[in-house]
Amino acid sequence: MADPKRVAKAPDKTIVLMSSGNFPERGYKVKNIHLNLYLQKKHPKLGVYSLLTVYVETDKGDIEMTYDEGYRGENALEEAAAFLTSHLGLSGLILRSIIQLENALEQHA
């Protein structure tokens, strides 16, 4: 899961990867997937330090987890979204999200 302190504000930018869906996975129905960009800090030589998270909404709960972070350049969000949508990355991302959501729900039960 993403560190709540680092994502306590609204994302600086969001790309919707899937909306109003009904994608079944392990007994869950995935409704929406957003890729979020949180600008963390700026280095004079390295540029912007980005935190990319994935927010997944399901019929049984939602989860936001870290996807990537680092000095990834000005187009970090767009490049990550292009990679995910062109390399079957969404399927793996959905499965990983559901597993983390299941673990989080078990811990709170």
Secondary structure as UniProt FT lines:
FT   TURN            4..7
FT   STRAND          13..18
FT   STRAND          23..25
FT   TURN            26..27
FT   STRAND          28..43
FT   TURN            44..46
FT   STRAND          47..58
FT   TURN            59..60
FT   STRAND          61..71
FT   TURN            74..75
FT   HELIX           76..86
FT   TURN            87..88
FT   HELIX           89..107
//
